[in-house]
Amino acid sequence: MLNKVFEYAGSHKKSIHLASFIMLISVIMGVLPFLFAYPIINPLILGEQLELERLALLLTSILVCFVLQAVLGGFGLNVSHKAAYNTLLGLRTSLQKKMENLPLGVVEEKGTGTIKKMFVDDIGSLEVLLAHSLPEGIANLIVPIMVYVSMFFIDWRLALMSLASIPVSILAMMIMYSVGMKQMGPYYMASGKMNNTIIEYVNGMEVVKVFNKQTESYERLSKDISNYRDYALAWYKTAWPWMALYSAFLPCTIILTLPLGGYFVYMGYASLSNLILILCLSLSIGLPLLKALGFLPTMPQLNYKISALEQALNMAPLKQGENDFKGTGHTILYDNVTFGYPLSKMGENGQPKTYIKNVIHNVSFTARAGEKTAIVGESGSGKSTLAKLFIHYYDVLDGSISIGGQDLRDIRLESLNKQISYVAQDQYLFNTSLLENIRIGNLAASDDEVMEAAKKAQCMEFLNRLPNGIYSLAGDAGKMLSGGERQRISLARAILKNAPIVVLDEATAYADPENEEKMEAAIRELVKGKTLIVIAHKLPSIVDADQILVMDHGRLVANGKHKDLLESSAEYRKLWDATLFSKDWKISRKEGEKNV
């Protein structure tokens, strides 16, 4: 485990060693006062005279030791905390790079709550190990060992008596570890589930209130919080009695030494001076021992978290080569593409078992460069999944996807992204100016170029209404704009990016009849001379497509132009009829009813 810590610490490994050394000196300073107390106590008990100058020197030494203990302890913790936080930075950076290499779909499936808990809570809890357990725990363990060794040189029989509390404490601690680890897995699973539920509850508050689902939504939230509470209390209930036992028993290093040692002195088996010295030394290590072993209750959690952090992102990275895009043209080829999502179910042994549920089955087609290819089908037919496979959201399970003859998996993801502008129905806007949100499409673009892209995307109508125009803030996740306005900002991004391939995944989903014409005008600006793939529910918008692909339950069931498909494909005809029927929907009022 320490090798992992030092790996993430990098150049700050020396600071961890320095902090441990400083804390070691600090703990020694805490033991020395008991040694200086012995020359004071021993003469008093033996009835011998103690010179005032010697007494003053000993008392001054005790005071200096306590001051040095406090100063060195604070300085050591300062060094250890700096090293700890830099180590945590290294760990977070390492996990970030690992996560960036995973398929984006896999990251989204984990949920923001789980990822937040991993990067903030779980990694943050390692600060206890790095800033305290390592420097303080090691120092407070080494010094008692050194003291015990010296005690055996003074009188091995009295030294053995002072060890009496340790076996009982260690036994209690081992039992605590054993029973505590059994509760650790369910505890962290409940914690992750609660985090995801809280975030979902907050994000879905609008829907919950509109549809009066407060009761059902709150019940789920309350249930997951209660489950976390129950698992946490179960863990504490199981581990706490044993923790209390060793915490109370361990510092009692004289529990056997005082009565039995006194008997040994009475019988002449040991000297009174040796007993006094052993008692002083035994009292000096009670607190360091308690501190050293006080960090051990966190070790099961820390070990589990380190293992969980290593395993959380231990999945196959996205397959990508080291090559830039070198394809000939921008014709897109899907060659017998099959894809499925990993799902989990309980096996016969009660353990989760992962299997693959295919949602795309042997799909093959060619989207020729400069042409418009539309993909249609009922909800769940696999339309959007095909688009996400093309932007390398996931790796295909079988078959291949290529651009200009070059397999996606042979292209660096950064180079692939330069070839594609992807516009989905939900586009995230950062809480910065709309100008900077559009500039994401091309970070090197000037303000004038950004403004020109906004004009082509038909954004000026609503930008002119804003107090600060294009310099207005978008708000959290773009909440200051409507859905249609956010989509036009995303189209402006894509126009500014000017990639040779454009993928529109329900890009006009939020367009109302008044704004649909503006959206279509923006799209025409975006796709001029580009290879275009359109995922659409609104079939009238794709009747001019060079080819239309009809998907049904993950299979490509028809391919052709609009007129041909109306005659040859029953599935496409059904979709078209449903579109015409929905256009005639009206909200009517029965005779005699009053307007509300």
PyMOL commands that set and color helices and strands:
alter all, ss='L'
color gray80, all
select helices_A, chain A and resi 2-46+52-100+104-110+112-154+156-162+165-203+205-210+214-249+257-267+272-294+296-312+383-390+408-410+413-419+434-439+447-456+460-463+469-471+476-478+483-497+513-527+539-542+562-568+570-583
alter helices_A, ss='H'
color red, helices_A
select strands_A, chain A and resi 332-346+352-367+372-377+398-403+406-407+420-424+501-505+531-535+547-552+555-560
alter strands_A, ss='S'
color yellow, strands_A
deselect
rebuild
show_as cartoon
